[in-house]
Amino acid sequence: MSMEEKLKNELKALKRKAEITDDLEVIWAPDADRKLSGEVKGKTIYIYESEEEKAVNTLIHEFIDFLVSRALEPYVSLVNAMIKLLNDIAYRRKEETIETIVRLLTSQEGENVPQCTYGKGGTKRLKTESSGLNEDLDIRRSGG
């Protein structure tokens, strides 16, 4: 039996014991120069060890890594969504602060200066009190 077949059989046994039906597969790609013994990419476990015992132990390790990572996915998604939301809020506040400073530095006493606010996705809304003009300017994180 080839090493590839042995690893595939071992993976089948692990999946059966763990009662999972994911389309997980294993690829044996021995590489002595690699710093990793193995890794999981998507639904594929790559094994880089050339020795049989090390390869099987690496498969077990990477299989457990797959299971733990899968369990953590909802938390990772939640944290990423929160980070995106906070980044959007911070960006809008920064842009509003910059516009306030620009108004303070460029306005003359008694002059009616346009004011900008920011909507969802960084859309700039320009409004002047005298004209009542509302214009959406798409400036999505273009810097500034």
ROSE-4610 file (N, C-alpha, C; in Angstrom, 1 decimal, always signed):
// ROSE-4610
residu = [M/M/M/S/S/S/M/M/M/E/E/E/E/E/E/K/K/K/L/L/L/K/K/K/N/N/N/E/E/E/L/L/L/K/K/K/A/A/A/L/L/L/K/K/K/R/R/R/K/K/K/A/A/A/E/E/E/I/I/I/T/T/T/D/D/D/D/D/D/L/L/L/E/E/E/V/V/V/I/I/I/W/W/W/A/A/A/P/P/P/D/D/D/A/A/A/D/D/D/R/R/R/K/K/K/L/L/L/S/S/S/G/G/G/E/E/E/V/V/V/K/K/K/G/G/G/K/K/K/T/T/T/I/I/I/Y/Y/Y/I/I/I/Y/Y/Y/E/E/E/S/S/S/E/E/E/E/E/E/E/E/E/K/K/K/A/A/A/V/V/V/N/N/N/T/T/T/L/L/L/I/I/I/H/H/H/E/E/E/F/F/F/I/I/I/D/D/D/F/F/F/L/L/L/V/V/V/S/S/S/R/R/R/A/A/A/L/L/L/E/E/E/P/P/P/Y/Y/Y/V/V/V/S/S/S/L/L/L/V/V/V/N/N/N/A/A/A/M/M/M/I/I/I/K/K/K/L/L/L/L/L/L/N/N/N/D/D/D/I/I/I/A/A/A/Y/Y/Y/R/R/R/R/R/R/K/K/K/E/E/E/E/E/E/T/T/T/I/I/I/E/E/E/T/T/T/I/I/I/V/V/V/R/R/R/L/L/L/L/L/L/T/T/T/S/S/S/Q/Q/Q/E/E/E/G/G/G/E/E/E/N/N/N/V/V/V/P/P/P/Q/Q/Q/C/C/C/T/T/T/Y/Y/Y/G/G/G/K/K/K/G/G/G/G/G/G/T/T/T/K/K/K/R/R/R/L/L/L/K/K/K/T/T/T/E/E/E/S/S/S/S/S/S/G/G/G/L/L/L/N/N/N/E/E/E/D/D/D/L/L/L/D/D/D/I/I/I/R/R/R/R/R/R/S/S/S/G/G/G/G/G/G]
num = [1/1/1/2/2/2/3/3/3/4/4/4/5/5/5/6/6/6/7/7/7/8/8/8/9/9/9/10/10/10/11/11/11/12/12/12/13/13/13/14/14/14/15/15/15/16/16/16/17/17/17/18/18/18/19/19/19/20/20/20/21/21/21/22/22/22/23/23/23/24/24/24/25/25/25/26/26/26/27/27/27/28/28/28/29/29/29/30/30/30/31/31/31/32/32/32/33/33/33/34/34/34/35/35/35/36/36/36/37/37/37/38/38/38/39/39/39/40/40/40/41/41/41/42/42/42/43/43/43/44/44/44/45/45/45/46/46/46/47/47/47/48/48/48/49/49/49/50/50/50/51/51/51/52/52/52/53/53/53/54/54/54/55/55/55/56/56/56/57/57/57/58/58/58/59/59/59/60/60/60/61/61/61/62/62/62/63/63/63/64/64/64/65/65/65/66/66/66/67/67/67/68/68/68/69/69/69/70/70/70/71/71/71/72/72/72/73/73/73/74/74/74/75/75/75/76/76/76/77/77/77/78/78/78/79/79/79/80/80/80/81/81/81/82/82/82/83/83/83/84/84/84/85/85/85/86/86/86/87/87/87/88/88/88/89/89/89/90/90/90/91/91/91/92/92/92/93/93/93/94/94/94/95/95/95/96/96/96/97/97/97/98/98/98/99/99/99/100/100/100/101/101/101/102/102/102/103/103/103/104/104/104/105/105/105/106/106/106/107/107/107/108/108/108/109/109/109/110/110/110/111/111/111/112/112/112/113/113/113/114/114/114/115/115/115/116/116/116/117/117/117/118/118/118/119/119/119/120/120/120/121/121/121/122/122/122/123/123/123/124/124/124/125/125/125/126/126/126/127/127/127/128/128/128/129/129/129/130/130/130/131/131/131/132/132/132/133/133/133/134/134/134/135/135/135/136/136/136/137/137/137/138/138/138/139/139/139/140/140/140/141/141/141/142/142/142/143/143/143/144/144/144]
x = [+0.8/+0.0/+0.9/+0.6/+1.4/+1.1/+2.0/+1.8/+0.5/+0.3/-1.0/-2.2/-2.3/-3.4/-3.5/-2.4/-2.4/-3.0/-2.5/-3.0/-4.5/-5.0/-6.4/-7.2/-6.7/-7.4/-7.5/-6.4/-6.3/-7.3/-7.4/-8.3/-9.8/-10.1/-11.4/-11.8/-10.8/-11.0/-11.2/-10.5/-10.6/-12.0/-12.4/-13.7/-14.8/-14.7/-15.7/-15.8/-14.6/-14.6/-15.2/-14.9/-15.4/-16.8/-17.3/-18.7/-18.9/-17.9/-18.1/-18.2/-18.9/-19.1/-18.5/-17.7/-17.1/-16.3/-16.3/-15.5/-14.0/-13.5/-12.1/-11.2/-10.1/-9.2/-7.8/-6.9/-5.5/-4.6/-3.6/-2.6/-1.3/-0.6/+0.8/+1.7/+2.5/+3.5/+4.8/+5.5/+6.7/+7.7/+8.2/+9.1/+10.0/+11.2/+12.2/+12.6/+12.5/+12.9/+11.9/+10.6/+9.5/+9.7/+9.3/+9.4/+8.2/+7.1/+5.9/+5.9/+5.3/+5.1/+3.8/+2.8/+1.6/+0.8/-0.3/-1.2/-2.6/-3.6/-4.9/-5.2/-5.6/-6.0/-7.4/-8.4/-9.7/-10.2/-10.5/-10.9/-9.9/-8.6/-7.5/-6.5/-6.0/-4.9/-3.7/-2.7/-1.4/-0.4/+0.2/+1.2/+2.5/+3.5/+4.9/+5.9/+5.6/+6.5/+6.7/+7.9/+8.2/+8.2/+8.5/+8.5/+7.0/+6.7/+5.3/+4.8/+5.5/+5.0/+4.8/+5.7/+5.6/+4.4/+4.3/+3.2/+1.8/+1.7/+0.4/+0.1/+1.1/+1.0/+0.6/+1.2/+0.9/-0.5/-1.0/-2.4/-3.3/-3.1/-3.9/-3.9/-2.7/-2.6/-3.4/-3.3/-3.9/-5.4/-5.9/-7.3/-7.9/-7.2/-7.7/-7.7/-6.7/-6.7/-7.9/-8.2/-9.4/-10.7/-10.8/-12.0/-12.1/-11.0/-11.0/-11.3/-10.6/-10.8/-12.2/-12.8/-14.2/-15.1/-14.8/-15.6/-15.5/-14.3/-14.1/-14.6/-14.9/-15.3/-16.4/-17.5/-18.5/-17.9/-17.0/-16.4/-15.5/-14.7/-13.9/-14.7/-15.8/-16.7/-17.3/-17.7/-18.3/-17.2/-16.0/-15.0/-14.6/-14.5/-14.2/-15.3/-16.6/-17.7/-17.6/-17.3/-17.2/-16.1/-14.9/-13.8/-14.2/-14.9/-15.3/-16.2/-17.1/-18.1/-17.3/-16.4/-15.7/-14.8/-14.2/-13.4/-14.2/-15.4/-16.3/-16.7/-17.0/-17.3/-16.2/-15.0/-13.8/-13.5/-13.6/-13.4/-14.3/-15.6/-16.6/-16.3/-15.9/-15.6/-14.4/-13.4/-12.1/-12.4/-13.2/-13.6/-14.4/-15.3/-16.1/-15.2/-14.3/-13.3/-12.5/-12.0/-11.2/-12.0/-13.3/-14.1/-14.4/-14.6/-14.8/-13.5/-12.4/-11.1/-11.0/-11.3/-11.2/-12.1/-13.3/-14.3/-13.8/-13.2/-12.7/-11.5/-10.7/-9.5/-9.8/-10.9/-11.1/-12.3/-13.2/-14.4/-14.1/-14.8/-14.7/-15.9/-15.8/-16.8/-18.1/-19.2/-20.5/-20.7/-19.7/-19.9/-20.6/-21.4/-22.2/-21.3/-20.7/-19.8/-20.5/-20.4/-21.1/-20.6/-21.5/-21.1/-21.3/-20.4/-20.4/-20.7/-21.5/-21.7/-21.5/-21.4/-21.1/-22.1/-22.6/-23.6/-22.9/-23.7/-23.2/-22.2/-21.2/-20.2/-19.3/-19.3/-18.4/-18.9/-20.2/-20.8/-20.8/-20.2/-20.2/-21.5/-22.1/-23.3/-23.0/-23.1/-22.8/-24.1/-24.1/-25.3/-25.0/-25.6/-25.5/-26.8/-26.7/-27.9/-28.7/-28.0/-28.8/-29.5/-28.8/-29.4/-30.2/-30.0/-30.6/-30.2/-29.1/-28.6/-28.1/-28.5/-28.0/-27.5/-26.2/-25.6/-24.7/-24.9/-24.1/-22.8/-21.7/-20.4/-19.8/-19.5/-19.0/-17.5/-17.0/-15.6/-15.1/-15.7/-15.4/-14.0/-13.5/-12.2/-11.1/-11.3/-10.3/-9.1/-9.2/-8.2/-8.5/-7.6/-7.9/-7.8]
y = [-1.2/+0.0/+1.2/+2.2/+3.4/+4.3/+5.3/+6.2/+7.0/+7.4/+8.2/+7.4/+6.1/+5.3/+5.1/+4.9/+4.8/+6.0/+7.2/+8.5/+8.6/+8.3/+8.4/+7.5/+6.2/+5.3/+5.8/+6.4/+7.0/+8.1/+9.0/+10.1/+9.6/+8.5/+7.9/+7.4/+6.8/+6.3/+7.5/+8.5/+9.7/+10.3/+10.5/+11.1/+10.2/+8.9/+8.0/+8.1/+8.1/+8.2/+9.6/+10.6/+12.0/+12.2/+11.3/+11.4/+12.6/+12.9/+14.1/+13.6/+14.3/+13.9/+15.0/+15.9/+16.9/+16.3/+17.0/+16.5/+16.8/+16.4/+16.6/+15.6/+16.0/+15.1/+15.3/+14.4/+14.5/+14.4/+15.2/+15.1/+14.9/+13.9/+13.7/+14.3/+15.3/+16.0/+16.1/+15.0/+15.1/+16.2/+16.9/+18.0/+18.3/+17.8/+17.9/+19.3/+20.2/+21.6/+22.4/+21.9/+22.7/+22.8/+24.0/+24.2/+23.6/+23.4/+22.8/+21.3/+20.5/+19.1/+18.9/+19.8/+19.7/+21.0/+21.1/+22.2/+21.9/+22.7/+22.6/+23.8/+23.6/+24.7/+24.4/+25.1/+24.8/+23.5/+22.6/+21.2/+20.2/+20.6/+19.7/+19.8/+18.6/+18.5/+18.1/+18.9/+18.6/+18.1/+17.0/+16.3/+16.4/+17.0/+17.2/+16.2/+15.4/+14.5/+13.3/+12.8/+11.6/+10.3/+10.4/+9.1/+8.8/+7.5/+7.1/+7.5/+7.2/+7.5/+9.0/+9.8/+11.2/+11.7/+11.2/+11.6/+11.3/+10.1/+9.7/+10.6/+10.9/+11.8/+13.2/+13.6/+15.0/+15.0/+14.0/+13.9/+14.0/+13.3/+13.4/+14.8/+15.4/+16.8/+17.7/+17.6/+18.6/+18.3/+17.1/+16.8/+17.4/+17.4/+18.0/+19.6/+20.1/+21.5/+21.9/+21.1/+21.3/+21.4/+20.4/+20.4/+21.6/+22.0/+23.1/+24.4/+24.6/+25.8/+25.9/+24.8/+24.8/+25.3/+24.8/+25.2/+26.7/+27.3/+28.7/+29.6/+29.1/+30.0/+31.0/+30.7/+31.7/+32.9/+32.6/+33.6/+34.5/+33.9/+34.7/+35.6/+35.1/+35.9/+37.0/+36.8/+37.8/+38.9/+38.5/+39.5/+40.3/+39.7/+40.4/+41.4/+41.0/+41.9/+43.1/+42.9/+44.0/+44.9/+44.3/+45.2/+46.0/+45.5/+46.2/+47.4/+47.1/+48.1/+49.2/+48.9/+49.9/+50.7/+50.0/+50.8/+51.8/+51.4/+52.3/+53.5/+53.2/+54.3/+55.3/+54.7/+55.5/+56.3/+55.7/+56.4/+57.6/+57.4/+58.5/+59.6/+59.3/+60.3/+61.1/+60.4/+61.0/+62.0/+61.6/+62.5/+63.7/+63.4/+64.6/+65.5/+65.0/+65.9/+66.7/+66.1/+66.8/+67.9/+67.6/+68.6/+69.8/+69.5/+70.5/+71.4/+70.8/+71.6/+72.4/+71.9/+72.6/+73.8/+73.6/+74.7/+75.8/+75.3/+76.3/+77.1/+76.5/+77.2/+78.0/+77.7/+78.5/+79.4/+79.3/+80.1/+81.6/+82.5/+83.9/+84.1/+85.1/+85.4/+85.7/+85.0/+85.2/+84.5/+83.8/+83.1/+81.8/+81.4/+80.2/+79.1/+78.2/+77.2/+75.9/+75.2/+73.9/+72.9/+72.1/+71.0/+69.7/+68.8/+67.4/+66.4/+65.5/+64.3/+63.1/+62.0/+60.7/+59.7/+59.0/+58.0/+56.6/+55.6/+54.2/+54.1/+53.3/+53.0/+54.2/+55.2/+56.4/+57.3/+57.3/+58.3/+59.6/+60.6/+62.0/+62.7/+63.4/+64.1/+65.6/+66.4/+67.8/+68.6/+69.6/+70.4/+71.8/+72.7/+74.1/+74.6/+75.4/+75.9/+76.8/+77.6/+78.6/+77.9/+76.9/+76.3/+75.1/+74.4/+73.2/+72.0/+72.3/+71.3/+70.0/+68.9/+67.6/+66.9/+66.6/+65.9/+64.7/+63.5/+62.4/+62.4/+62.3/+62.2/+60.9/+60.0/+58.7/+58.9/+58.8/+59.0/+57.8/+56.7/+55.5/+55.3/+55.6/+55.4/+55.7/+56.8/+57.2/+58.0/+58.0/+58.7/+60.2/+60.9/+62.3/+62.7]
z = [+0.0/+0.0/+0.0/-0.9/-1.0/+0.2/+0.4/+1.5/+1.3/+0.1/-0.2/+0.2/-0.2/+0.2/+1.7/+2.4/+3.8/+4.5/+4.0/+4.6/+4.3/+3.1/+2.8/+3.7/+3.9/+4.8/+6.2/+6.7/+8.0/+8.1/+7.1/+7.1/+7.2/+6.4/+6.5/+7.9/+8.5/+9.9/+10.8/+10.7/+11.6/+11.4/+10.1/+9.8/+10.4/+10.3/+10.8/+12.4/+13.0/+14.5/+15.0/+14.2/+14.6/+14.1/+13.3/+12.8/+12.0/+11.1/+10.2/+8.8/+8.0/+6.6/+5.6/+6.1/+5.3/+4.1/+3.0/+1.9/+2.1/+3.2/+3.5/+2.8/+2.3/+1.6/+2.0/+1.8/+2.2/+0.9/+0.9/-0.2/+0.4/+0.0/+0.5/-0.5/+0.0/-0.9/-0.1/+0.0/+0.8/+0.3/+1.3/+1.0/+2.2/+2.1/+3.2/+3.5/+2.5/+2.7/+3.4/+3.5/+4.0/+5.5/+6.1/+7.5/+8.2/+7.5/+8.1/+7.8/+8.8/+8.6/+7.8/+7.9/+7.2/+7.4/+6.7/+6.9/+6.3/+6.7/+6.2/+5.4/+4.1/+3.2/+2.7/+3.2/+2.8/+3.4/+2.5/+2.9/+2.5/+2.4/+2.0/+3.1/+3.5/+4.4/+3.6/+3.7/+3.0/+4.0/+3.7/+4.5/+3.8/+4.5/+3.8/+4.4/+5.4/+6.0/+5.0/+4.9/+4.1/+4.8/+6.1/+7.0/+7.4/+7.3/+7.5/+8.9/+9.9/+11.3/+11.5/+11.0/+11.1/+10.3/+9.1/+8.2/+8.8/+9.4/+10.0/+11.2/+12.1/+13.2/+12.8/+11.7/+11.2/+10.7/+10.0/+9.6/+10.7/+11.8/+13.0/+13.6/+13.7/+14.2/+13.3/+12.0/+11.1/+11.1/+11.2/+11.3/+12.5/+13.7/+14.9/+14.7/+14.0/+13.7/+12.9/+11.9/+11.1/+11.9/+12.8/+13.7/+14.6/+15.2/+16.1/+15.3/+14.2/+13.4/+12.9/+12.5/+12.1/+13.2/+14.4/+15.6/+15.9/+15.6/+15.9/+14.8/+13.6/+12.5/+12.8/+13.6/+13.9/+14.7/+15.6/+16.4/+15.6/+14.7/+13.8/+12.9/+12.4/+11.5/+12.3/+13.5/+14.4/+14.7/+15.0/+15.3/+14.1/+13.0/+11.7/+11.4/+11.6/+11.3/+12.3/+13.5/+14.5/+14.1/+13.7/+13.3/+12.2/+11.2/+10.0/+10.4/+11.3/+11.7/+12.5/+13.4/+14.1/+13.2/+12.2/+11.2/+10.4/+10.1/+9.3/+10.2/+11.5/+12.4/+12.6/+12.8/+13.0/+11.8/+10.6/+9.4/+9.2/+9.5/+9.3/+10.3/+11.6/+12.6/+12.2/+11.6/+11.2/+10.1/+9.1/+8.0/+8.5/+9.4/+9.9/+10.7/+11.4/+12.2/+11.2/+10.1/+9.1/+8.5/+8.2/+7.6/+8.5/+9.8/+10.8/+10.9/+10.9/+11.0/+9.8/+8.6/+7.3/+7.4/+7.9/+8.0/+9.0/+10.1/+11.1/+10.5/+9.7/+9.2/+8.0/+7.2/+6.0/+6.0/+7.0/+7.0/+7.5/+7.0/+7.4/+8.4/+9.2/+10.2/+9.4/+9.8/+9.3/+7.9/+7.4/+6.2/+6.4/+5.4/+5.5/+4.7/+5.5/+4.9/+4.8/+3.6/+3.4/+4.5/+4.9/+5.9/+5.3/+5.7/+5.2/+6.3/+6.0/+6.9/+6.1/+6.7/+6.1/+6.3/+5.2/+5.3/+5.3/+5.1/+5.0/+3.9/+4.2/+3.2/+2.9/+3.7/+3.5/+2.4/+2.1/+1.1/+1.8/+1.2/+1.7/+1.3/+2.3/+2.0/+2.2/+1.2/+1.3/+1.4/+2.4/+2.6/+3.0/+2.3/+2.7/+3.3/+4.3/+5.0/+4.0/+3.3/+2.4/+1.2/+0.6/-0.6/-0.3/+0.9/+1.2/+0.3/-0.4/-1.4/-0.7/-1.1/-0.6/-1.8/-1.8/-2.9/-2.4/-2.9/-2.5/-3.3/-2.7/-3.3/-2.9/-3.8/-3.5/-3.2/-2.0/-1.6/-0.8/-1.0/-0.2/+0.0/+1.2/+1.7/+0.7/+0.0/-1.0/-0.3/+1.0/+1.8/+1.9/+2.5/+2.6/+4.0]
